Amino acid sequence: MPLPPWPTDRPLRAWQLDAAGRLAQHEGRSFLASATPAAGKTTFGLRVAYDMLSSGRVQRVAVAAPTTHICRQWAVDAARYGIDLEPNRPNADGAEPPDRHGVALTYQTIASGPRMHALVAQQRPTLLIADEPHHMGDQASWGVAARTAFDGAAFRLLLSGTPFRSDNSAIPWVDYDAEGMSCADHVYGYPESLLDSVCRPITFLPYDGEMEWRSDGRLRSAAFEAVLPRAEDARRLRTALEADGDWMGEVLADADEKLTEVREV
């Protein structure tokens, strides 16, 4: 299935071109691109997919992402470049039809049927694009399943703004140095994105507020400035982040006002 020309109105950014050049010279089968959020990781990943499909290096693309919504977004973005990905295809339906370029699936879906995905990747040379791969732990169920499914992939592209896990466990297909730090094959940080005008400066506004929640049958309340045990601290934060709560509504309204102000500058 030949792809249409890459749109002339969607040129790659400088860091994406640099990363693509590094990937072209890369000798391994796994490549970790660590780029700050909003830098354009999805576009970079789709350009890699476009080039590998066009050259015949792979015959299909499998995107692994944390949520079904992100999978749908990958499919929408891919369609802009003529790449037809089926989002959230159930494992029970087997491999996608041959007239599609691939699929976009959650890590959970892959973990539910890793051997089926391994078989498909063997039958058609596959590019795996792992979006935010820190959701996989090398020894955790999703990580073990991902290895089963895609250890045999023709190539694996890992895209992350945070290539580490809070539990410090290893991420599949990521190299680590002697101190246990992940070694990215290409790094594009927040300072560089500011200098390139790719991202805007982040504004942090401090907020406090009195939260009320029920724990162990008791009604509790505390402001953010109060020091609490870890479990209660987590419950206080969950209370603040409730979508229909007054605190979150106020924060979002203020954020929208600030964003509108920034866009007018």
Phi, psi and omega in degrees: 000099181294144179265150176290165177301147176297132184302132181291339180272010178231059179291153178286149174285166184302317182292327179292320176296318179297315180296321178297322177295318178296319180296321180298330180267357185287133184268340181277183180254003177228139183222122178257117174254114178258112182227143182301147178308140179076010180280340181112038180294322181297314179299318177299314179300319180290329176292320176298315178299316180301312183293319182289323175293317183294323182278347182085006178297324173230162178249348180206165180232135173239116176264129175250127185220164184289326187227161178295325179297316179296324176299316178297321180294321176301317181296319178296313180295320181297324182298334178297337182250014178082009180266119186262100177253135176269118181276140171057042177290128181295145177300327182297338180276356178072204182293151177292157178302150183294345179275002173259156180274350179155202186222163171231115189231154175281158175300326180295318178297316179299319181294338181277346180205056187297324184290326176297317180291326176296319180296317179296319180294332176284324183287324179229117181311126192239138167264121172266127171249110180264108181273124183051064186291354177295349175290346176260132170254138186303325180256354178279166188299317181294322180292316179298316180294320180297320177296317178301319184285323192230013172300331181267008179295150179297323179204150180231120177251120180254126183241123183207145169264346180222079185281056177203162179244149181295334179269004177065012177283156184289152176257134181307138175069012177255135176273149181231148178274184184297337180266006178082014178270139179294145181248102180280148177278338173211134181235130175228104188268175180297318178301318179296322181294328176291316180297326180274359183061026175282320177239155176266160175300142179273135177255123177253120178248124181285137178230142172238187180158152179267119181255145175236134178209163181253131181218127181055038178078003181246144175276122182242156177212146179192148172273169182293336182286345180282137178274126183233160170301157187304315182298316180289326176300319179294321179293321177299316180294317178299322178298315180297326186272004177299130187299327182262012180277155180294322184296312181295322178299318179294317180297316180294321178296317178294321179295319179296319179297317180294319180296318177299319178297317181295319182294336181278348181283000000 
